[in-house]
Amino acid sequence: MRDKYKRLYAEANRIIGDKTPLKKDCGQICGGECCKGDSETGMLLFPFEESAFTVKEKDGVRLCVCEGSCNRYERPLSCRIFPFFPYVNAEGKIKVIPDIRGVNVCPLVSNFNDVRFDRGFLYRVKKVGRLLYADEACRKFLEETSREIDILIALTEL
C-alpha cells in the first residue's frame, strides 16, 4: 500500500510542478508565514503521506511540522497547494477554493477577491483533486475536509 501512495503523491507533485498561487513568490508578501510552524501548528497531511515527514499528532490529526525551511520539492501536498483546497461539493465535483483554515496565516485568503491568482496553478490543483478523488481513502479525506470547511464558512457568516 505504501508504494501505491508514494506513486500517487509523486504524480500529484508532478502535476503541481513548480506552479504557485501567484506568478511570483507569495512568501515575499507575508514573510513566509505558512512556513513558520511551531509546536502547535502544521500542515494537514493527506492519507498515508506521513511516512515522508516529521509528523505531530494533535487531537487525532496528523500534521507536518515545519521549522521554517525545507526542500521545496519534498514538501507535503498541503504545502504545495496552500492556500487552496480541492473542495468536494454536494454533487461530488471538485472545485478549487481558498482554504478558510488559512485565514489567520495567509493574506491571500483574507484578500482573496483582490488577488490575481495564477490560473495555471488553480487548474493544476483541480487536476490533483480529481486524481486523489479516484482513490477511496483520499476521496474520504477530501469529502470530510470539505465538510469541515463548510462548517467554518457557515460560522464566519453568522
C-alpha positions in Angstrom: 0.0 0.0 0.0 2.8 2.4 0.8 4.2 2.2 -2.7 0.7 2.9 -4.1 0.5 6.2 -2.2 4.1 7.1 -2.9 3.3 6.8 -6.6 0.0 8.7 -6.2 1.7 11.7 -4.4 4.6 11.6 -6.8 2.0 12.1 -9.6 0.2 14.8 -7.7 3.5 16.6 -7.2 4.4 16.2 -10.8 1.1 17.8 -11.8 1.6 20.8 -9.5 5.2 21.1 -10.6 6.7 24.4 -9.8 3.4 26.3 -10.0 2.5 28.5 -7.1 -0.7 30.6 -6.3 0.9 33.7 -7.8 3.3 34.2 -10.7 5.8 35.4 -8.1 6.9 34.1 -4.6 3.9 34.8 -2.4 6.1 34.3 0.6 7.6 37.7 -0.1 4.2 39.3 0.7 3.9 37.8 4.2 7.4 36.8 5.1 6.6 33.1 4.5 4.1 32.9 7.4 2.9 29.4 6.3 6.4 28.1 6.6 6.8 29.2 10.2 5.3 26.2 12.1 5.7 25.8 15.8 4.7 23.1 18.3 1.0 24.0 17.9 0.7 24.3 14.1 1.5 22.5 10.9 0.1 21.4 7.6 -2.6 18.7 7.5 -1.3 15.5 5.7 -3.2 13.6 3.1 -3.8 9.9 3.7 -0.7 7.8 4.0 1.5 10.8 3.3 3.1 10.9 6.8 5.8 8.4 6.1 8.0 11.0 4.4 7.7 13.8 7.0 8.2 14.9 10.6 4.7 14.3 11.9 3.0 15.6 15.0 -0.4 14.3 16.1 -2.7 16.7 17.8 -6.2 15.8 18.7 -6.1 12.8 16.4 -5.0 14.8 13.4 -1.7 14.2 11.7 0.3 17.4 10.9 3.6 18.0 9.2 5.5 20.4 11.3 7.8 22.9 9.5 10.8 24.5 11.1 10.9 27.4 8.6 12.8 25.9 5.6 12.6 22.8 3.5 13.5 21.3 0.2 10.6 22.7 -1.8 10.5 19.6 -3.9 9.8 17.4 -0.9 7.0 19.4 0.7 3.7 17.8 1.6 0.9 18.2 -0.8 -0.9 20.6 1.6 2.0 22.9 1.4 2.2 22.7 -2.4 -1.5 23.7 -2.8 -1.8 26.2 0.1 -3.8 28.4 0.4 -6.3 26.4 -1.7 -8.1 23.1 -1.3 -9.7 20.7 -3.8 -13.1 21.1 -2.3 -15.8 18.4 -3.0 -19.2 19.9 -3.4 -22.5 18.1 -2.6 -22.6 16.7 -6.2 -19.2 15.1 -5.8 -17.5 17.6 -8.1 -14.1 19.1 -7.4 -13.9 22.8 -7.0 -10.8 24.7 -6.0 -11.5 27.2 -3.2 -9.4 29.3 -0.9 -8.9 27.3 2.3 -10.5 29.3 5.0 -8.5 27.4 7.6 -5.5 29.5 6.5 -7.2 32.9 7.0 -5.1 33.7 10.1 -1.8 32.8 8.3 -2.2 33.8 4.7 -3.1 37.2 3.5 -4.1 35.7 0.1 -7.1 34.0 1.8 -8.3 37.1 3.6 -7.8 39.2 0.5 -9.0 36.6 -2.0 -11.2 38.9 -4.1 -8.4 41.4 -4.6 -5.7 39.0 -5.8 -5.0 37.7 -9.3 -4.1 34.1 -8.9 -2.2 32.1 -11.4 -4.9 30.2 -13.4 -2.5 27.5 -14.3 -1.9 26.8 -10.6 -5.7 26.6 -9.9 -6.2 24.3 -12.9 -3.4 22.0 -11.6 -4.9 21.9 -8.0 -8.2 20.9 -9.6 -6.5 18.2 -11.6 -4.8 16.9 -8.4 -8.1 16.9 -6.7 -9.6 14.7 -9.4 -6.6 12.4 -9.2 -7.0 12.0 -5.5 -10.8 11.7 -5.6 -10.3 8.4 -7.6 -8.7 6.8 -4.5 -11.0 5.7 -1.8 -9.0 6.9 1.2 -8.2 10.2 -0.4 -11.8 10.7 -1.5 -13.0 10.2 2.1 -10.3 12.7 3.3 -11.4 15.3 0.6 -15.1 14.9 1.5 -14.5 15.1 5.3 -12.2 18.1 5.0 -14.7 19.8 2.6 -17.5 19.3 5.2 -15.2 20.9 7.9 -14.6 23.8 5.6 -18.4 24.1 5.1 -18.8 24.4 8.8 -16.1 27.0 9.1 -17.6 29.0 6.3 -21.1 28.8 7.9 -19.6 30.0 11.2 -18.0 33.0 9.6 -21.3 34.0 8.0 -23.0 34.2 11.4 
